[in-house]
């Protein structure tokens, strides 16, 4: 029996306000609240809320057969908590149905997997905690920012205890192979991979409302029949896309919602089921390994990371934050930690891309240079704040042992204090006993104890 | 295809961008094998490059019949690169009695070749002479560069019945920030009304021509300017910067149109934060004194340098020593200088209100009035090396592909279209 695995990405960055260089050192608030609020409200109204309602209804109507997976970035969840808590509530409702799975990812929807492994692990932990506190489940399957994947990343993911990961089924990686099977990483064979079916996913995400497409209009009947006509042995159809497919990328008037509602009925006719990624990972075995020496993603024709790190502006900005990472993670203040997450969102780098001159790229900026200038100004202020926490001329390598030393010293002092208390209590006991039964012994002990302490002091004074 | 062009400037003796553009365009068009260009200017100096076109000096075209000796004419005209035969040919086509006019011993009118106070008189004289040229020369189309030569173009059209094409390098709306000189406007409007087709150097200018001069949009086409590749000796100019500071340069006429005050204000903002930067304002103009006072009142004179007018190679010496080039023009029909800066590998900041912004992608664009954005861009380019490097290399690549040859082909297509419409 064939099964469809739906997975939706949900992410909204904290967009930066216009931050001029003369604000550096003066203004430590970086975000365009008005814009962020406006966008999340609009998208919640257009997409998240109606889509959640629809999915919940579909789960109920299908008698629990319809299933979907989500990955919601931590920064998006934070924005929803601030501006549209009703969206969080509706996700909680979905979570309670048991037919929805939340995947792990980086908290900030960041590129840390490409440059800062420590930060990457840290953010995944943070994201797990966030999902756990909000929805009460611990994610079992991992998916990286924009499905970015490489052999190196698979090692990191496996080290963190994941056995399943979602990624792109890029043509240059698969070649003649079909994405409709389960694969595993060639460096970590125990990490299984589900690959996106580009053709079917993009029929929905890109082409659904395209009048010039020769298959327009796409009906649920037709779509399911395509899936059913794949070879018998191809069991898994992975449809991965942005959740904004509903209502924003294709407005409600294109019929995307109705199309979706009709899917389970036609799927049932053709004996096609729906599964969660974690179910597939437990039920099936990988058929082959894939090797991905260079990172791939699900963006653009190239399916690589050039949209975020393609030009030297992006590379420079990314190098800067990777260099800072170690120091920032040593910082305590909550605001620094929070800004650090917000600044790492991959979107800030996407706005700097020069691959498509003249296209707007969802960018709040007029052009990539503005995006770069603004980001670097913010980063300059941020690094001032981070450096203010520690002496700037100290190298990270020096700083680290110092901090551990301070920490250790604290522990040492605590231990010594405990010991001291112990002896004090002993002394008190002894005093009590000596009062009752005077003896010479304890005195002798005391003087013996005092001697070794005094002796080195004398030496040093000479 | 033979074109008769009327212009006002031609390198090496130029006063502004018009001469550079005229040279580039004609050179680009001369690459078409069947293209012959005759270019009229008020006063040639004799050292113009005539290898790809024929130059007629209007100050050597007789309008009054004088009995001149062949050898004498020969000796007089050879120094400006004109043949005596041409003189006599022109003399045969004098069409009216202009003996009341002030002429020299050859029956020619003297021109300053600049933009003198009696400019209107020179323009009138130019069109009188154009009448003689138009009767003498053979050509298929008339092409007039900028308003100074529009009357000459109309005259030539009336005489010969050949189609007239105007090339709008600027309008008075650009030069005056909206307060047009009615006399100039009248000449411009008259020229456009008589033209068979109008070419503008940018979409911005095209809009002005359509909206302010009430021209039929179908009659107006944009032909973006380009740049001439730099010669090896210019590329070899070393960076003579004597200071370690970063240098940010404004280069152009210091006039209202170029927005120099925004440059000064932005400079003051940058200097508040960054000490290792110097500003250069290269050029001269009617707002120079005002700018010097403004710089003094902002208390940044120690970091702000005025160079005066720059000519030929000096321009490139200044560019080579610069880290950033800024053109905050309030209204710039095209603006070739940022392209030149980019050829030298200097990142450019240009105003969105300049025509070249339409074709440049690897340049930072800001609104001319947005001093904060301007200051921010300057600061960023000198502070973040990646941005400087990116704009430098990508900008150079981009600008190396903007060629006059392509602009010339576009002009040619317009010629063909205009001639086809006539038949």
Contacts between the chains, C-beta under 8 A, distances in Angstrom:
chain1	res1	chain2	res2	distance
A	20	B	372	5.3
A	20	B	373	7.9
A	20	B	375	7.3
A	20	B	376	4.7
A	21	B	270	7.9
A	21	B	273	6.2
A	21	B	375	7.2
A	21	B	376	5.4
A	21	B	379	4.2
A	21	B	380	6.9
A	21	B	383	7.4
A	22	B	269	6.5
A	22	B	272	6.7
A	22	B	273	5.9
A	22	B	372	8.0
A	22	B	375	7.5
A	24	B	273	7.5
A	311	B	390	6.2
A	311	B	394	7.9
A	312	B	386	5.0
A	312	B	389	6.0
A	312	B	390	4.9
A	313	B	386	5.4
A	313	B	387	6.0
A	313	B	390	5.2
A	315	B	386	7.2
A	316	B	384	6.9
A	316	B	385	7.5
A	316	B	386	3.1
A	316	B	387	7.7
A	317	B	386	7.5
A	354	B	361	7.7
A	354	B	362	7.9
A	354	B	394	7.5
A	357	B	361	4.8
A	358	B	361	7.7
A	366	B	365	7.3
A	367	B	364	7.7
A	367	B	365	6.6
A	369	B	364	4.7
A	369	B	377	7.3
A	369	B	380	8.0
A	369	B	387	6.9
A	369	B	391	7.6
A	370	B	364	7.8
A	372	B	380	7.4
A	372	B	384	7.3
A	372	B	386	7.9
A	372	B	387	5.8
A	373	B	364	7.9
A	373	B	376	5.9
A	373	B	377	6.3
A	373	B	380	4.1
A	373	B	384	7.7
A	373	B	387	7.2
A	376	B	380	6.4
A	376	B	383	7.6
A	376	B	384	5.0
A	376	B	387	7.6
A	377	B	376	7.2
A	377	B	380	7.1
A	380	B	383	7.8
